[in-house]
Amino acid sequence: MGTLAFEDQWPSKGDYDFNDLVIDYNFNAITNAQNQVTQIRAAITTKAIGASYHSGFGIQLPVSSDLVASVTGTDVRNAAIVRNANGTEAGQSKATIIVYDDAFNQLPWPGSGIGVNTTAGAPYVQPKTINLVINLTTPVNMTTLGLAPYNAFIFTNRNRA
């Protein structure tokens, strides 16, 4: 479990407030009798958006996409994100999962302030949780998979460049 706080202009200094996307996460690696991971379950809760950019959120696992049997629970609404049949992002050398392509679909703007849940006096918006399930085709050693939150990242305005 933990919290991630992103700056959408990183590595440029920008405003350097690290509130442009704030996410709580809880990853659970499901293992078999040999202590190898067969499934990853994650609860991803978007807590705040401190920017006007429409940021997406994803994770990259340190394994090939073909080791992923299926991904469920994502919220990708824009055709700009191209996915393989198993739910991973197409064109990536490692298993990349776009959890969502627009944080404002998770946490709608309340009508005042900048972003959501970052401006004093603006209405509070109840955070939303996405329950992600990643099923693996073959079990993977815990040491190969590494520790959560794996390689977590954001991208802005649906730009995956």
N, C-alpha and C positions, 0 to 999 in steps of 0.2 A: 504494500500500500504506500501511497505517497501523493505528492502534489507536484505538478509541472507548471512553471510560469514562463511564458514565451514573450520575446520581443520580436515583433513582426518585421523590423528593419535590420535585425541582426545579420551580419556583423557590423553594419554601419551603426553609429552611436544612436541616431534617432533621438527619441526622448528617454530611452534607457530605463523605462519604468517597469518592464517585465510584467505588465498586466494585460498585454494585448490578447492573450488567451491563457486562461487559468483552468487547469484540469486536475481533478482528483482521479486516481486510478487504483484498482485492486486487481492484480493478476493472480491467477491460480493455475499452476501447472499440474495437470492430472497425469499420474504415472501408472505404469503397469507393475507387475511383481518384480521386474528387474530394475525398477526405479528409473525407467526411461519414459520420457514425456510422450504421451499419445494425443493429448488435447490441451489447449490453453483456453481458459475462460477469463474474461476481463470485464470488469465494470468500469466504464469510463464516464465520469460525471463532469460536464462543463459547468464551471462555477461562475466565471466572469469573462467578459469581452471588453477590453479597454481600448478599442480602436474602432474605426469605421470600416476597415478592410473586412472583406468576407473571407476569413481564414478557414482552411481545411486542416484536418488533423489525421496523421497516419503513424504507423509503426512499421519498422523493417526488422525482420527476423534474420539471424545470421545463417540461414539455410536457403537452399534453392527453392523456387516456387513449386517445383514438382513434388516436393515433400509435403505440400499442403493439399489435403483432400478436399476441404471445403471451408468457407468462411461464412458465418451468418451473423446478423445483427448490425451490419453497417447501414449507414444512411447516405448513400451517394445518389444525388438526384440529377447531376449534370452530365451530359454525354461527353464532356471534355475529359472525364476520367474513364480510361479504357481498362476494362478488367478481363482477366482470363476466366474460363468457365469455372474454376475453383474459387473465384472471388478475390484473387490477388491482382495487383496492378500489372497490366501488360507492359512489356518492354523493360522490365527490371531484372537484374542478375540475381538479386536476393528476393525472398518472399516479402513483398511490400503490401501492406493492407491499409487502404484508405478507410479510416473509420467513418469520417464524414467529410463532405466537400464544402460545407458552409456552416460555421458555428452559429450563425443567426437562425438556422433551422432548428438548432438545439435550444437556444436561449434567445427568444425574440426580443427585439428592442422595445422598451416600455413606453416610448414616445417622448422621453426627455433625457437629457444628459448625453454623455459620450459613451457609446457602447452599452454594456449591460452589467449591472451590479458593481460599478466602479465610480459612480458619481454620487456624492453625498446629496441627499434630498430627493433623488430620483426614485421612482417606484422599484421595489425589489422584485426580481423575477426568480421563481422557484427553479433551482437547477434540475436538469434532466439527465438521466443515466441511460447510457447505451450498454446493453449486455452483448458482448462479443464472444463468439465461440469459433475457435480455430481447430479443426480436426486435421491431424497429420496422417499421411499415407503409411508411413512406417515409424516406429518409435525412434526417438532421438535422445541421445545422452544429455543429461542436465548440463554437463560442462560444455557441450557443443552449443546448446541453446543460450547459455548465459543467463543473466538476471534481468528481470523486468525493471524498467519499462522498455527494455530492448533499445532499439534506435528510434525514439519518438521524435516526431518533427511536425512543423506546421508549414503551410504554403498559403500564399495570399491570392485572393481574387481568381481562384481556380487555375492559377499559373503554376504548372508543374516543372517549369524550366528552372 
